[in-house]
């Protein structure tokens, strides 16, 4: 099991960068940023792309990626160009997470049309093909219904950039089955397992194996001993409790086929959020020690 942090982009840059440095020091494997423009109170968030570029210079070990980039906000050839740049800045640690786009309000604010899910999934499917071609080649021309690209395939650092697809709708799961190296959703262990089984069926249809895709889940951590700022019911999945309870929850994710658990802490009161990440990091260290001992036996 790998563990990551979904950054709170409400934080000013200096605070976010310091927290990211601390998160890596605590042993988290990855750091993720969303492609949202503003929060639930209409306050502008730090941009994920420029923030990731800056984080790459202060966080030397952890993977850093988008979770997820809204495909409808930019042409996929432009997305591929930015991804190539971040892959070089981060020496291969960048992960490109893509989604169909999920916020009609954000599209309205910037004057971009928000199609229905069927069209957004079709656009995402074409976008993944364009991005694969632009990033890792071979150079070829592609003309789809929504996007096109003329032969400009290249190789990034002798390889490619991991492509993550996020989403649980049937149409997006089919896109993930065709294109994704990784797949992640907000989900409880039961929900994650159910959607992973559905994804496995679509992988079979696409001539792939679910074992080729690293599956992940996002969960809000709300430690019971810390004050929270939102109710637990606000989030699709929540983890809390003491070590025994945490072990059981992570075990359920693992049994559901989840290999990466990405946590966020912004439901905790602001002056206790760093403490929440430390609390979870202590559990991660204990979990890894336990599983290492089990493997040795």
NUDRENMAR-271024 format. One record per residue: residue number from 1; residue in three letters; x, y, z of N, C-alpha, C, CB in turn. Coordinates in steps of 0.2 Angstrom, whole numbers. Each point is the difference from the previous one (the first is absolute). Glycine has a CB too. Layout:
BEGIN
> n, res, n_px, n_py, n_pz, ca_px, ca_py, ca_pz, c_px, c_py, c_pz, cb_px, cb_py, cb_pz
> NUM, ALA, X, Y, Z, X, Y, Z, X, Y, Z, X, Y, Z
...
END
This chain:
BEGIN
> n, res, n_px, n_py, n_pz, ca_px, ca_py, ca_pz, c_px, c_py, c_pz, cb_px, cb_py, cb_pz
> 1, UNK, 4, -6, 0, -4, 6, 0, 4, 6, 0, -9, -6, 6
> 2, UNK, 8, 11, -11, 3, 6, 0, -4, 5, 3, 6, -3, -10
> 3, UNK, -4, 9, 13, -4, 5, 3, 2, 7, -3, -1, -7, 10
> 4, UNK, -4, 11, -11, 1, 6, -3, -4, 6, 3, 2, -5, -10
> 5, UNK, 0, 11, 9, -4, 6, 3, -3, 4, -6, 8, 0, 10
> 6, UNK, -14, 1, -9, -4, 5, -5, 1, 7, 4, -8, -9, -5
> 7, UNK, 11, 13, 2, 2, 7, 3, -6, 4, 0, 12, -1, -4
> 8, UNK, -12, 5, 9, -5, 6, 1, 2, 6, -3, -3, -5, 11
> 9, UNK, 0, 6, -17, 2, 6, -4, -3, 7, 2, 1, -8, -9
> 10, UNK, -5, 7, 15, -2, 6, 3, 6, 4, 4, -11, -5, 1
> 11, UNK, 16, 1, 0, 6, 3, 4, 4, 5, -5, 1, -11, 7
> 12, UNK, 2, 16, -4, 4, 4, -4, 6, -4, -2, -3, 10, 7
> 13, UNK, 7, -8, -12, 5, -4, -3, 5, -2, 5, -2, 6, -11
> 14, UNK, 5, -1, 15, 5, -2, 5, -2, -5, 5, 4, 12, -1
> 15, UNK, -10, -12, 3, -3, -5, 5, 0, -6, -3, -6, 9, 6
> 16, UNK, 3, -9, -12, -1, -7, -4, 7, -3, -1, -11, 4, -6
> 17, UNK, 16, 0, 4, 6, -3, -2, 4, -3, 6, 1, 8, -9
> 18, UNK, -2, -4, 15, 3, -3, 6, -4, -6, 2, 3, 11, 4
> 19, UNK, -9, -12, -4, -4, -6, 1, 2, -5, -4, -9, 6, 4
> 20, UNK, 10, -5, -11, 2, -5, -4, 7, -3, 2, -7, 5, -9
> 21, UNK, 12, -1, 10, 6, -2, 3, 0, -4, 6, 5, 10, -5
> 22, UNK, -10, -9, 9, -1, -3, 6, -3, -7, -1, -1, 11, 7
> 23, UNK, -4, -11, -12, -3, -6, -2, 5, -5, -3, -11, 6, -2
> 24, UNK, 15, -4, -2, 5, -4, -3, 5, -3, 6, -1, 6, -11
> 25, UNK, 3, -2, 16, 4, -2, 5, -3, -5, 4, 5, 11, 0
> 26, UNK, -12, -11, 1, -3, -4, 4, -1, -7, -3, -6, 9, 5
> 27, UNK, 8, -10, -12, -1, -6, -3, -5, -1, -5, 5, -4, 10
> 28, UNK, -9, 9, -11, -5, -1, -5, 3, -1, -7, -8, 7, 6
> 29, UNK, 5, -11, -11, 3, -2, -6, -1, 5, -5, -1, -12, 3
> 30, UNK, -5, 16, -3, -2, 4, -5, -4, 6, 2, 0, -10, -7
> 31, UNK, 0, 15, 3, -4, 6, 1, -4, 2, -6, 9, 4, 8
> 32, UNK, -15, -2, -7, -5, 1, -5, -3, 7, 1, -2, -13, -1
> 33, UNK, 0, 16, -5, -3, 6, 0, -6, -1, -5, 10, 7, 3
> 34, UNK, -16, -4, -1, -6, 0, -5, 0, 6, -5, -6, -5, 10
> 35, UNK, 2, 4, -15, 0, 5, -5, -6, 5, 1, 6, -8, -8
> 36, UNK, -8, 9, 14, -6, 4, 1, 3, 8, 0, -6, -10, 7
> 37, UNK, 1, 14, -8, 2, 7, 0, -2, 4, 6, -2, 0, -12
> 38, UNK, -4, -3, 15, -2, 3, 7, -3, -5, 4, -1, 11, -5
> 39, UNK, 0, -9, 12, -2, -5, 4, -8, 1, 1, 11, 0, 6
> 40, UNK, -14, -4, -1, -7, 1, 1, -2, 6, 2, 0, -12, 3
> 41, UNK, 4, 17, 0, -2, 7, 1, 2, 5, -5, 2, -3, 12
> 42, UNK, 0, 0, -18, 2, 5, -6, 6, 3, 1, -12, 1, -2
> 43, UNK, 17, -3, 6, 6, 3, 1, 5, -4, -5, -2, 3, 13
> 44, UNK, 6, 1, -16, 4, -2, -5, 6, -5, 3, -2, 10, -7
> 45, UNK, 3, -15, 4, 5, -5, 3, 7, 1, -4, -9, -8, 3
> 46, UNK, 14, 6, 0, 7, -1, -4, -1, -4, -6, 6, 2, 11
> 47, UNK, -3, 0, -17, -1, -4, -6, 5, -6, 1, -2, 11, -7
> 48, UNK, -1, -16, 4, 4, -7, 1, 6, 0, -4, -10, -6, 3
> 49, UNK, 10, 8, -9, 6, 0, -5, 6, 4, 3, -8, -3, -10
> 50, UNK, 7, 9, 11, 6, 4, 2, 2, -2, 7, -4, 10, -7
> 51, UNK, -1, -12, 11, 2, -2, 7, 4, -6, 0, -10, 5, 4
> 52, UNK, 9, -10, -9, 3, -6, 0, 7, 1, -3, -10, -6, -2
> 53, UNK, 11, 11, -3, 7, 1, -2, 4, 3, 6, -5, 3, -12
> 54, UNK, 2, 1, 16, 4, 3, 5, 2, -5, 6, -6, 11, -2
> 55, UNK, 1, -16, 3, 1, -5, 5, 6, -4, -2, -12, 0, 3
> 56, UNK, 12, -2, -9, 5, -4, -3, 7, 2, 3, -7, -3, -10
> 57, UNK, 8, 10, 11, 7, 2, 2, 1, 0, 7, 0, 7, -10
> 58, UNK, -5, -8, 14, 1, -1, 7, -2, -7, 3, -3, 12, 1
> 59, UNK, 0, -16, -5, -1, -7, 2, 3, -4, -4, -11, 3, 4
> 60, UNK, 17, -6, -2, 4, -4, -5, -1, -7, -1, 8, 7, 4
> 61, UNK, -12, -10, 1, -1, -8, -1, -7, -2, -2, 8, -1, 9
> 62, UNK, -14, 4, -6, -6, -2, -2, -3, 1, -7, -2, 2, 12
> 63, UNK, -2, -7, -14, -4, 2, -6, -4, 6, 1, 0, -13, -4
> 64, UNK, -2, 17, -1, -4, 5, 0, -5, 0, -6, 9, 7, 7
> 65, UNK, -15, -6, -6, -4, -1, -6, -7, 4, 0, 5, -11, -2
> 66, UNK, -9, 11, -3, -6, 3, 0, -6, -5, 1, 4, 8, -8
> 67, UNK, -8, -6, 13, -5, -5, 2, -7, 4, 0, 8, -7, 7
> 68, UNK, -11, 8, -12, 2, -2, -7, -1, 7, -4, -3, -13, 1
> 69, UNK, 7, 13, -7, -1, 6, -5, -6, -1, -3, 12, 1, -1
> 70, UNK, -16, 4, 0, -6, 0, -3, 1, 1, -8, -6, 5, 10
> 71, UNK, 5, -10, -13, 1, 0, -8, -3, 5, -3, 2, -12, 0
> 72, UNK, -8, 14, 2, -4, 5, -4, 3, 7, 0, -10, -7, 2
> 73, UNK, 14, 8, 3, 3, 7, 1, 5, 2, -5, -3, -1, 12
> 74, UNK, 6, -4, -15, 6, 2, -5, 1, -6, -5, 5, 7, 9
> 75, UNK, -2, -5, -15, 1, -5, -5, 5, -5, 2, -3, 9, -8
> 76, UNK, 2, -16, 7, 4, -5, 3, 8, 1, -3, -10, -7, 1
> 77, UNK, 10, 10, -7, 7, 1, -2, 4, 5, 4, -4, -3, -12
> 78, UNK, 0, 8, 15, 3, 5, 4, 2, -4, 7, -6, 10, -5
> 79, UNK, 1, -14, 7, 1, -4, 6, 6, -4, 0, -12, 0, 2
> 80, UNK, 13, -4, -8, 6, -4, -1, 6, 4, 0, -6, -7, -7
> 81, UNK, 6, 13, 5, 6, 5, 0, 2, 2, 7, -3, 4, -12
> 82, UNK, -2, -3, 16, 2, 2, 7, 2, -6, 4, -9, 9, -1
> 83, UNK, 6, -15, -1, 2, -6, 3, 7, -2, -1, -11, -4, 0
> 84, UNK, 13, 5, -6, 7, -1, -2, 5, 4, 3, -4, -3, -11
> 85, UNK, 2, 9, 12, 4, 5, 4, 1, -2, 7, -3, 9, -8
> 86, UNK, -2, -11, 11, 0, -2, 7, 4, -6, 1, -11, 6, 2
> 87, UNK, 10, -11, -6, 4, -6, 0, 8, 2, 0, -10, -7, -6
> 88, UNK, 12, 12, 2, 7, 1, 0, 2, 4, 7, -1, 1, -13
> 89, UNK, -4, 4, 15, 2, 3, 6, 0, -5, 6, -5, 11, -4
> 90, UNK, 1, -16, 4, 0, -4, 6, 4, -7, -1, -11, 5, 2
> 91, UNK, 15, -5, -7, 4, -6, -2, -4, -6, 0, 10, 6, 5
> 92, UNK, -16, -6, -8, -4, -6, -1, -5, -1, 6, 10, -5, -6
> 93, UNK, -11, 9, 10, -4, -1, 6, -7, 3, -1, 10, 1, 7
> 94, UNK, -12, 2, -13, -6, 3, -1, -5, -6, -2, 5, 11, -3
> 95, UNK, -11, -11, 5, -6, -4, -2, -5, 4, -3, 3, -9, 9
> 96, UNK, -5, 8, -15, -6, 4, -3, -6, -4, 2, 7, 4, -9
> 97, UNK, -11, -1, 13, -7, -2, 2, -5, 4, -4, 3, -4, 11
> 98, UNK, -7, 0, -15, -5, 3, -4, -7, -2, 1, 8, 0, -9
> 99, UNK, -13, 5, 9, -7, -1, 1, -4, 3, -5, 2, -1, 12
> 100, UNK, -9, -1, -12, -4, 2, -6, -2, 8, 2, -4, -12, -2
> 101, UNK, 5, 14, 8, -2, 7, 2, -7, -1, 3, 6, 5, -10
> 102, UNK, -6, -2, 16, -6, -1, 5, -3, 6, 3, 5, -10, 2
> 103, UNK, -3, 16, -4, -3, 6, 3, -3, 5, -5, 8, -1, 9
> 104, UNK, -14, 1, -10, -4, 4, -5, 1, 8, 2, -8, -9, -3
> 105, UNK, 8, 10, 10, 1, 7, 2, 7, 3, -2, -7, -3, 10
> 106, UNK, 12, -1, -10, 7, 2, -2, 0, 2, -7, 5, -7, 9
> 107, UNK, -8, 2, -13, 0, 1, -7, -4, 7, -2, 1, -13, -2
> 108, UNK, -6, 14, 6, -4, 6, -2, 4, 6, 2, -11, -6, 2
> 109, UNK, 15, 6, 3, 3, 6, 2, 5, 2, -5, -1, -3, 12
> 110, UNK, 5, -2, -15, 5, 2, -5, -3, 0, -7, 9, -5, 8
> 111, UNK, -15, 3, -9, -3, 1, -7, 1, -6, -4, 1, 12, 1
> 112, UNK, 0, -18, 2, 1, -6, -4, -6, -5, 1, 12, 1, 2
> 113, UNK, -14, -3, -8, -6, -5, 0, 1, -6, 4, -3, 5, -11
> 114, UNK, -2, -7, 14, 0, -6, 4, -5, -5, -3, 3, 6, 11
> 115, UNK, 0, -11, -15, -5, -5, -3, -2, -5, 5, 6, 2, -11
> 116, UNK, -11, -6, 8, -3, -5, 5, 6, -6, 1, -12, 3, -4
> 117, UNK, 11, -7, 8, 5, -5, 2, 2, -5, -6, -5, 0, 12
> 118, UNK, 0, -1, -16, 2, -5, -6, 5, 4, -4, -12, -5, 0
> 119, UNK, 11, 11, -2, 5, 4, -4, 6, 1, 4, -9, 6, -6
> 120, UNK, 9, -5, 12, 6, 2, 4, 4, -7, 0, -6, 9, 7
> 121, UNK, 3, -15, -6, 4, -6, 0, 3, -1, -7, -8, -5, 9
> 122, UNK, 4, 6, -14, 3, -1, -7, 6, 5, -1, -12, -4, -4
> 123, UNK, 11, 10, 6, 6, 4, 0, 6, -2, 4, -8, 9, -2
> 124, UNK, 7, -12, 8, 5, -2, 4, 3, -6, -4, -5, 3, 11
> 125, UNK, 1, -8, -14, 3, -5, -4, 5, 2, -5, -10, -7, 3
> 126, UNK, 8, 12, -7, 4, 2, -5, 6, 4, 3, -10, 1, -8
> 127, UNK, 9, 3, 13, 6, 3, 3, 5, -4, 2, -8, 8, 4
> 128, UNK, 6, -14, -1, 5, -5, 3, 4, -2, -6, -7, -4, 9
> 129, UNK, 4, 3, -15, 4, -3, -6, 5, 6, -2, -10, -8, -4
> 130, UNK, 7, 14, 3, 4, 6, -2, 6, 0, 5, -10, 6, -5
> 131, UNK, 9, -6, 12, 5, 1, 5, 6, -6, -1, -8, 6, 8
> 132, UNK, 5, -12, -9, 5, -5, -1, 4, 1, -6, -8, -8, 6
> 133, UNK, 5, 10, -11, 4, 1, -6, 5, 6, 0, -10, -5, -6
> 134, UNK, 8, 10, 10, 4, 6, 0, 6, -1, 5, -10, 7, -3
> 135, UNK, 9, -12, 8, 5, -1, 5, 5, -5, -2, -8, 4, 9
> 136, UNK, 5, -10, -11, 5, -6, -1, 0, -2, -7, -2, -3, 12
> 137, UNK, -2, 6, -16, 1, -3, -7, -3, -6, -1, 10, 7, -1
> 138, UNK, -9, -11, -5, 4, 3, -6, -4, 6, -3, 5, -11, -2
> 139, UNK, -1, 16, -1, -3, 5, -4, -6, -2, -5, 11, 7, 2
> 140, UNK, -16, -4, -1, -6, -2, -5, -5, 6, 0, 2, -13, 2
> 141, UNK, -6, 13, -7, -5, 4, 0, -7, -3, 2, 5, 6, -10
> 142, UNK, -9, -2, 14, -6, -2, 2, -5, 5, 0, 6, -8, 8
> 143, UNK, -12, 6, -11, -5, 4, -1, -7, -3, 3, 5, 5, -10
> 144, UNK, -7, -2, 15, -6, -3, 3, -6, 5, -1, 7, -6, 9
> 145, UNK, -12, 4, -5, -6, 4, -1, 1, 7, 4, -7, -10, -1
> 146, UNK, 11, 10, 6, 1, 6, 4, 7, 3, 0, -9, -4, 7
> 147, UNK, 14, 0, -8, 7, 2, 1, 4, -3, -6, -1, 1, 12
> 148, UNK, 6, 2, -14, 5, -3, -5, 7, 2, 2, -9, 0, -9
> 149, UNK, 14, -4, 6, 7, 2, 1, 4, -2, -6, -2, -1, 13
> 150, UNK, 6, 5, -15, 5, -2, -5, 6, -3, 3, -5, 8, -8
> 151, UNK, 8, -13, 4, 6, -4, 3, 5, 4, 4, -2, -7, -10
> 152, UNK, 2, 7, 16, 5, 3, 4, 1, -4, 6, -4, 11, -4
> 153, UNK, 4, -18, 4, 1, -4, 5, 8, 1, 2, -9, -8, -4
> 154, UNK, 10, 7, 11, 7, 0, 2, 0, -4, 6, 1, 12, -4
> 155, UNK, 5, -13, 6, 1, -5, 6, 2, 5, 6, 3, -10, -7
> 156, UNK, -6, 9, 13, 2, 4, 6, 5, -4, 4, -11, 5, 0
> 157, UNK, 17, -3, 1, 5, -3, 4, 1, -7, -1, -3, 8, 9
> 158, UNK, 2, -10, -15, 1, -7, -2, -6, -4, 1, 12, 1, 2
> 159, UNK, -17, 1, 0, -6, -4, 2, -7, 4, -1, 7, -6, 8
> 160, UNK, -11, 6, -4, -6, 3, 0, -2, 3, 6, -4, -7, -9
> 161, UNK, -2, 11, 9, -3, 3, 7, -6, -5, 2, 4, 12, -4
> 162, UNK, -4, -14, 10, -6, -4, 2, -6, 4, -1, 7, -6, 9
> 163, UNK, -12, 3, -12, -7, 3, -1, -5, -3, 5, 3, 2, -12
> 164, UNK, -5, 2, 16, -6, -1, 5, -6, 2, -3, 8, 0, 10
> 165, UNK, -13, -4, -9, -7, 2, -2, -4, 0, 6, 1, -4, -12
> 166, UNK, -5, 9, 14, -4, 1, 6, -7, 0, -2, 9, 6, 6
> 167, UNK, -13, -10, -2, -8, 0, -1, -3, -7, 0, 2, 10, -7
> 168, UNK, -8, -10, 9, -4, -6, 1, -6, -2, -4, 4, 2, 11
> 169, UNK, -5, 3, -16, -6, -1, -4, 2, -6, -5, -4, 12, 1
> 170, UNK, -1, -15, -4, 2, -5, -4, 4, 2, -6, -11, -6, 3
> 171, UNK, 9, 12, -6, 3, 2, -6, 8, 2, 1, -11, 4, -4
> 172, UNK, 12, -1, 10, 7, 1, 2, 4, -6, 2, -4, 11, 4
> 173, UNK, 1, -16, -1, 3, -6, 1, 2, -4, -6, -7, -1, 10
> 174, UNK, 3, 2, -15, 2, -3, -7, 6, 4, -3, -12, -4, -2
> 175, UNK, 13, 10, 3, 6, 4, -2, 6, -2, 4, -7, 10, -3
> 176, UNK, 6, -11, 10, 5, -3, 4, 3, -6, -2, -5, 6, 9
> 177, UNK, 0, -11, -11, 2, -7, -2, 4, 0, -6, -10, -4, 5
> 178, UNK, 9, 9, -10, 3, 1, -6, 7, 3, 0, -11, 0, -5
> 179, UNK, 12, 5, 10, 6, 4, 0, 4, 1, 6, -6, 6, -8
> 180, UNK, 3, -8, 14, 3, 2, 6, 6, -4, 3, -11, 5, 2
> 181, UNK, 16, -2, 1, 5, -4, 4, -3, 0, 7, 10, 3, -8
> 182, UNK, -14, 2, 10, -2, 0, 7, -7, 3, -1, 11, 2, 5
> 183, UNK, -15, -4, 1, -7, 2, 0, -2, 2, 7, -3, -7, -10
> 184, UNK, 0, 13, 12, -1, 2, 7, -7, 3, 0, 12, 2, 2
> 185, UNK, -16, -3, 4, -6, 3, 1, -1, 1, 8, -5, -6, -10
> 186, UNK, 1, 11, 11, -2, 0, 7, -5, -5, 2, 1, 12, -1
> 187, UNK, 1, -16, 6, -5, -6, 1, 2, -4, 7, -1, -1, -13
> 188, UNK, -4, -2, 15, 1, -4, 6, 3, -7, -3, -10, 5, 7
> 189, UNK, 12, -9, -2, 3, -7, -3, -5, -3, -4, 7, -1, 10
> 190, UNK, -14, 0, -8, -5, -3, -3, -1, 3, -7, -5, -3, 10
> 191, UNK, 5, 9, -11, -1, 4, -6, 6, -1, -5, -8, 8, 6
> 192, UNK, 13, -8, -3, 7, 0, -4, 0, -7, -3, 6, 8, 7
> 193, UNK, -8, -13, -3, 1, -7, -2, -6, -2, -5, 4, -3, 11
> 194, UNK, -10, 6, -11, -5, -1, -5, 2, 3, -6, -8, 0, 9
> 195, UNK, 11, 6, -9, 2, 4, -6, 6, -4, -3, -5, 11, 4
> 196, UNK, 9, -13, 0, 6, -4, -3, -2, -6, -4, 7, 5, 10
> 197, UNK, -12, -8, -7, -2, -6, -3, -3, 2, -7, -3, -6, 11
> 198, UNK, -1, 11, -11, -3, 2, -7, 6, 2, -5, -11, 4, 6
> 199, UNK, 16, 0, -3, 5, 2, -4, 4, -6, -3, 1, 10, 7
> 200, UNK, -1, -16, -3, 4, -6, -2, -4, -3, -6, 4, -2, 12
> 201, UNK, -11, 2, -12, -4, -2, -6, 2, 4, -6, -9, -4, 8
> 202, UNK, 9, 10, -7, 2, 5, -6, 7, -1, -3, -8, 8, 4
> 203, UNK, 13, -10, 1, 6, -1, -2, 0, -7, -4, 5, 6, 10
> 204, UNK, -8, -11, -8, -1, -6, -4, -2, 2, -7, -2, -7, 10
> 205, UNK, -3, 11, -11, -3, 2, -6, 5, 3, -5, -11, 1, 6
> 206, UNK, 15, 3, -2, 6, 4, -4, 6, -4, -1, -5, 10, 5
> 207, UNK, 5, -17, -3, 6, -4, -1, 5, 2, 5, -3, -1, -12
> 208, UNK, 2, 4, 18, 5, 1, 5, -2, -4, 6, 2, 12, -5
> 209, UNK, 2, -11, 10, -1, -3, 7, 0, 5, 5, 5, -10, -3
> 210, UNK, -10, 9, 8, 0, 5, 5, 6, 1, 4, -12, -3, 1
> 211, UNK, 16, -3, -1, 7, 0, 3, 5, 5, -3, -2, -12, 3
> 212, UNK, 0, 15, -9, 4, 5, -3, -1, 7, 2, 0, -7, -10
> 213, UNK, -5, 8, 14, -3, 6, 3, 1, 1, 7, -8, 1, -9
> 214, UNK, 12, 3, 12, 0, 1, 7, -6, 4, 2, 13, 0, 0
> 215, UNK, -17, -3, 5, -6, 3, 2, 1, 4, 6, -6, -9, -5
> 216, UNK, 3, 15, 6, 0, 4, 6, -6, 3, 2, 11, 3, -4
> 217, UNK, -11, -1, 10, -6, 3, 3, 2, 6, 4, -6, -11, 1
> 218, UNK, 1, 16, -1, 1, 6, 4, -4, 0, 6, 3, 6, -11
> 219, UNK, -1, -4, 17, -4, 0, 6, 2, 6, 4, -1, -13, 0
> 220, UNK, -4, 16, 3, 1, 5, 5, 2, -3, 7, -8, 8, -6
> 221, UNK, 13, -5, 9, 2, -2, 7, -3, 5, 5, 11, -6, -4
> 222, UNK, -15, 3, 8, -2, 5, 6, 1, -4, 6, -9, 5, -7
> 223, UNK, 15, -4, 10, 1, -4, 7, -5, 2, 5, 12, 0, -3
> 224, UNK, -14, -4, 7, -5, 1, 5, 2, 4, 5, -5, -11, -3
> 225, UNK, 12, 12, 4, 2, 4, 6, 2, 7, -2, 5, -10, 5
> 226, UNK, -7, 12, -12, 2, 6, -2, -7, 4, -2, 12, -4, -4
> 227, UNK, -13, 10, 5, -6, 4, -2, 0, 0, -8, 0, 7, 11
> 228, UNK, -6, -8, -13, -1, 1, -8, -4, 6, -1, -1, -13, -1
> 229, UNK, 2, 15, -6, -4, 6, -2, -6, -2, -5, 11, 6, 1
> 230, UNK, -11, -12, -3, -6, -3, -4, -3, -6, 3, 5, 5, -10
> 231, UNK, -11, -7, 9, -3, -6, 2, 3, -6, -4, -10, 6, 4
> 232, UNK, 11, -11, -1, 2, -6, -3, -4, -2, -7, 4, -4, 11
> 233, UNK, -11, 5, -10, -4, -1, -5, 1, 4, -7, -8, -3, 9
> 234, UNK, 12, 8, -8, 2, 4, -6, 4, -3, -5, -1, 10, 7
> 235, UNK, 5, -16, -5, 5, -3, -4, -3, -7, -2, 9, 7, 5
> 236, UNK, -7, -9, -11, -2, -7, -3, 4, -5, 4, -2, 5, -11
> 237, UNK, 7, -4, 14, 4, -5, 4, 4, 3, 6, 1, -7, -10
> 238, UNK, -1, 5, 16, 3, 3, 6, 3, -6, 4, -8, 9, 0
> 239, UNK, 14, -7, 2, 4, -5, 5, 2, 4, 6, 5, -6, -10
> 240, UNK, -6, 2, 16, 1, 3, 6, 2, -5, 5, -7, 10, -3
> 241, UNK, 6, -9, 10, 1, -5, 5, 7, -1, 2, -10, -5, -5
> 242, UNK, 11, 0, 9, 7, -2, 2, 3, -5, -4, -4, 2, 11
> 243, UNK, 10, -4, -9, 4, -5, -4, -3, -6, -3, 9, 4, 6
> 244, UNK, -13, -7, -1, -4, -7, -2, -5, 2, -5, 2, -5, 11
> 245, UNK, -6, 10, -10, -5, 2, -5, 3, 2, -7, -7, 4, 9
> 246, UNK, 13, -1, -9, 3, 2, -6, 3, -6, -4, 3, 11, 5
> 247, UNK, 0, -16, -1, 3, -6, -3, -6, -3, -4, 9, -1, 9
> 248, UNK, -15, 0, -6, -5, -3, -3, -3, 3, -6, -3, -4, 11
> 249, UNK, 3, 11, -11, -2, 4, -6, 5, -1, -5, -6, 8, 7
> 250, UNK, 12, -7, -6, 5, -1, -5, 0, -7, -3, 7, 9, 5
> 251, UNK, -8, -14, -1, 0, -7, -2, -6, -1, -5, 5, -4, 11
> 252, UNK, -11, 7, -9, -6, -1, -5, 2, 4, -7, -8, 0, 10
> 253, UNK, 11, 5, -10, 2, 3, -6, 5, -5, -4, -1, 12, 5
> 254, UNK, 6, -15, -1, 5, -4, -4, -4, -6, -2, 9, 4, 7
> 255, UNK, -14, -7, -4, -3, -6, -2, -5, 2, -6, 0, -5, 12
> 256, UNK, -2, 11, -12, -4, 2, -6, 4, 1, -6, -8, 6, 8
> 257, UNK, 15, -7, -8, 4, 1, -6, 3, 7, 0, -6, -9, -6
> 258, UNK, 6, 13, 11, 3, 7, 0, 7, 0, 2, -12, 5, 2
> 259, UNK, 16, -3, -6, 7, 0, 1, 3, 7, 2, 1, -9, -8
> 260, UNK, -5, 14, 8, 2, 7, 2, -5, 4, 3, 8, 0, -10
> 261, UNK, -7, 2, 16, -5, 4, 4, 2, 7, 1, -3, -11, 6
> 262, UNK, -1, 16, -9, 2, 7, 0, -4, 3, 5, 3, 0, -12
> 263, UNK, 0, 4, 17, -4, 3, 5, 0, 7, 0, 2, -9, 7
> 264, UNK, -7, 12, -5, 0, 8, 1, -3, 1, 7, -2, 2, -13
> 265, UNK, 4, 4, 15, -1, 2, 7, -4, 7, 1, 11, -7, 3
> 266, UNK, -14, 9, -8, -2, 7, 0, -7, 0, 4, 6, 3, -10
> 267, UNK, -9, -9, 12, -6, 0, 4, 1, 2, 7, -5, -8, -8
> 268, UNK, 12, 7, 10, 2, 2, 7, 1, 7, 0, 6, -11, 1
> 269, UNK, -7, 13, 6, 1, 8, 1, 7, 2, -2, -8, -1, 10
> 270, UNK, 8, 7, -13, 6, 2, -4, 7, -1, 5, -7, 8, -7
> 271, UNK, 6, -6, 13, 6, 0, 4, 2, -7, 3, -3, 12, 3
> 272, UNK, -1, -17, -5, 2, -7, 2, 1, -4, -7, -7, 1, 11
> 273, UNK, 7, 2, -17, 1, -5, -6, 7, -3, 0, -8, 8, -6
> 274, UNK, 13, -4, 8, 7, -3, 0, 0, -6, 5, 5, 11, -4
> 275, UNK, -8, -10, 9, 0, -5, 5, -4, -7, -2, 0, 9, 9
> 276, UNK, -5, -8, -13, -4, -5, -3, 5, -4, -5, -11, 6, 1
> 277, UNK, 15, -3, -5, 4, -3, -4, 6, -4, 3, -2, 9, -8
> 278, UNK, 4, -6, 14, 5, -3, 4, -3, -7, 3, 6, 11, 3
> 279, UNK, -12, -10, -1, -4, -6, 3, 0, -5, -5, -7, 7, 8
> 280, UNK, 5, -6, -14, -1, -5, -5, 7, -3, -2, -11, 6, -4
> 281, UNK, 16, -2, 4, 7, -2, -2, 2, -5, 5, 3, 11, -5
> 282, UNK, -4, -10, 12, 2, -5, 5, -4, -7, -1, 2, 9, 8
> 283, UNK, -8, -8, -10, -4, -7, -2, 4, -3, -6, -11, 5, 4
> 284, UNK, 12, -1, -9, 4, -3, -6, 6, -3, 1, -5, 9, -6
> 285, UNK, 9, -6, 11, 6, -3, 2, -1, -7, 3, 5, 11, 2
> 286, UNK, -10, -11, 3, -2, -6, 3, -2, -6, -5, -3, 7, 11
> 287, UNK, -1, -5, -15, -3, -4, -5, 5, -3, -4, -10, 7, -1
> 288, UNK, 15, -3, -2, 6, -3, -4, 4, -4, 4, 0, 10, -7
> 289, UNK, 1, -9, 14, 4, -4, 4, -3, -7, 1, 5, 10, 6
> 290, UNK, -12, -10, -5, -4, -6, 1, 0, -4, -7, -7, 6, 9
> 291, UNK, 6, -3, -14, 0, -4, -7, 7, -2, -2, -10, 6, -3
> 292, UNK, 15, -3, 5, 7, -2, -1, 1, -6, 4, 4, 11, -3
> 293, UNK, -6, -11, 9, 1, -6, 5, -4, -6, -3, 2, 8, 10
> 294, UNK, -8, -7, -12, -4, -5, -3, 3, -3, -6, -10, 5, 4
> 295, UNK, 13, -1, -8, 3, -2, -7, 6, -4, 2, -4, 9, -6
> 296, UNK, 8, -7, 11, 6, -4, 2, -2, -7, 3, 6, 11, 2
> 297, UNK, -11, -11, 1, -2, -7, 3, -3, -5, -6, -3, 6, 11
END
